Every structure is written in C-alpha cells, then in structure tokens.
Amino acid sequence: MKTKKSIIRIAIGTCLTLLIPLVLQLTIDTGVDGQGFNWKLGDFFIMGILLFIIGLCIDFAVRRITKPIYRIIAITIVILIFFLVWAELAVGIFGTPWAGS
C-alpha cells in the first residue's frame, strides 16, 4: 500500500512540475524565430518520463539504502545522470543520435 501511495505522489509531482513549462509555452512567444519557449508534445512526454523515473529512483534509494552517506551518494548520482541526459537531449553535449539542437 505504501508503494502505491508513493508512486501516485511521484506521478502528481511529475505533473505539477510539467505545469511550469506548459505555462511558459502558453504565455511566452512560440520560439519559432529562436526566441521564447518552444516545446513539442514529445518534449513534454520525454521530460515526464525522465522526471517520473528520477522520482522512482530517489524513492527507491531513500527506502532501501540504510546508511545516510550511501543514500546521499546514490541520490546525487541519480540527479547527476538526470542532468546529463537532459543536457544531451536539449543541446547534444555528447553528440549522440538523440542530441538536440
């Protein structure tokens, strides 16, 4: 039961976090000329998946790892991996086929 509640909380947190770029998308210029905020539906989908996965990983680390120092290290690694994947998808720092522009 506790796991189900945490998954629902992670899903709600993901949706609330995705409201920030949605509001920016609706209130700022479309970004067609290189200015403004320009996310496609796929961008929201991918970011939602990334945020949900990072939430699950952090929840897993908090529940399973008992020593505080190992917990901090695990959460830091998860967040670092998230930022690296996000940066690669956004601007292509590693030059993979999924790199953004």
Backbone torsions as a table, in degrees:
resi	resn	phi	psi	omega
1	MET	NA	-39.0	-179.4
2	LYS	-65.1	-37.4	179.0
3	THR	-65.1	-41.0	179.9
4	LYS	-62.8	-41.9	178.6
5	LYS	-64.7	-39.2	-179.2
6	SER	-70.0	-34.7	177.2
7	ILE	-66.4	-40.3	177.9
8	ILE	-64.9	-40.7	177.8
9	ARG	-63.7	-40.1	178.4
10	ILE	-65.0	-41.6	178.8
11	ALA	-64.0	-42.0	178.2
12	ILE	-65.5	-42.1	177.1
13	GLY	-62.1	-38.4	176.9
14	THR	-63.0	-46.5	179.8
15	CYS	-63.1	-41.9	179.1
16	LEU	-65.8	-37.7	177.8
17	THR	-66.3	-37.3	179.4
18	LEU	-72.6	-11.8	175.1
19	LEU	-68.1	-28.0	-179.6
20	ILE	-62.6	-54.9	178.1
21	PRO	-67.1	-27.1	177.6
22	LEU	-65.8	-43.8	177.4
23	VAL	-63.8	-41.6	177.4
24	LEU	-62.8	-39.9	179.6
25	GLN	-62.7	-38.5	-176.0
26	LEU	-83.1	-21.8	-175.0
27	THR	-106.4	-22.6	-178.5
28	ILE	-104.6	159.0	179.3
29	ASP	-47.7	157.8	-173.7
30	THR	-72.1	-14.6	177.7
31	GLY	85.0	11.0	-178.3
32	VAL	-62.7	-36.3	-178.5
33	ASP	-91.1	14.6	-179.5
34	GLY	91.1	-3.3	178.4
35	GLN	-110.2	159.4	175.3
36	GLY	87.3	-156.1	-173.0
37	PHE	-124.8	123.1	-173.5
38	ASN	-137.2	91.5	174.5
39	TRP	-110.1	138.3	173.6
40	LYS	-90.6	172.6	178.9
41	LEU	-61.0	-38.1	178.3
42	GLY	-63.3	-33.8	177.7
43	ASP	-64.5	-42.2	176.5
44	PHE	-64.0	-40.6	-179.7
45	PHE	-63.3	-48.3	-179.3
46	ILE	-64.4	-43.7	179.6
47	MET	-65.9	-36.5	176.1
48	GLY	-61.4	-42.9	177.8
49	ILE	-63.4	-45.7	179.9
50	LEU	-61.3	-44.9	-179.4
51	LEU	-66.0	-39.5	179.6
52	PHE	-65.7	-42.7	179.5
53	ILE	-65.1	-42.4	179.3
54	ILE	-65.3	-36.3	176.1
55	GLY	-63.0	-42.7	178.0
56	LEU	-64.5	-42.2	-179.7
57	CYS	-64.4	-42.5	178.8
58	ILE	-67.1	-41.0	177.0
59	ASP	-61.1	-42.4	177.7
60	PHE	-61.6	-44.3	-179.2
61	ALA	-64.2	-40.1	-178.9
62	VAL	-68.8	-37.1	-177.7
63	ARG	-78.3	-39.6	-168.9
64	ARG	-93.6	-34.5	-175.2
65	ILE	-88.0	123.6	-173.5
66	THR	-89.8	-36.4	-178.8
67	LYS	-78.5	128.1	-176.2
68	PRO	-58.6	-38.4	-177.9
69	ILE	-67.2	-39.0	177.6
70	TYR	-68.8	-34.5	177.6
71	ARG	-64.4	-44.6	179.3
72	ILE	-63.9	-42.2	179.1
73	ILE	-63.1	-44.8	-179.3
74	ALA	-62.8	-45.1	179.3
75	ILE	-65.1	-39.1	177.8
76	THR	-63.0	-42.5	178.8
77	ILE	-64.0	-42.8	179.1
78	VAL	-61.7	-44.9	179.8
79	ILE	-66.1	-39.8	177.6
80	LEU	-62.4	-44.2	178.0
81	ILE	-62.3	-41.2	177.7
82	PHE	-58.4	-48.0	-179.4
83	PHE	-65.3	-35.4	177.2
84	LEU	-66.8	-43.2	177.7
85	VAL	-65.0	-42.5	179.5
86	TRP	-62.1	-44.6	179.3
87	ALA	-64.5	-39.1	179.2
88	GLU	-65.6	-42.6	179.0
89	LEU	-68.5	-31.4	-177.3
90	ALA	-79.8	-49.6	-172.5
91	VAL	-127.9	-9.4	176.8
92	GLY	75.8	57.5	-178.0
93	ILE	-74.5	-20.1	-179.3
94	PHE	-106.1	-13.5	177.5
95	GLY	78.8	30.2	177.4
96	THR	-78.3	168.1	177.5
97	PRO	-63.7	-17.9	-179.9
98	TRP	-92.2	6.7	-175.1
99	ALA	-63.6	143.3	175.4
100	GLY	-83.4	-175.5	-178.4
101	SER	-100.4	NA	NA
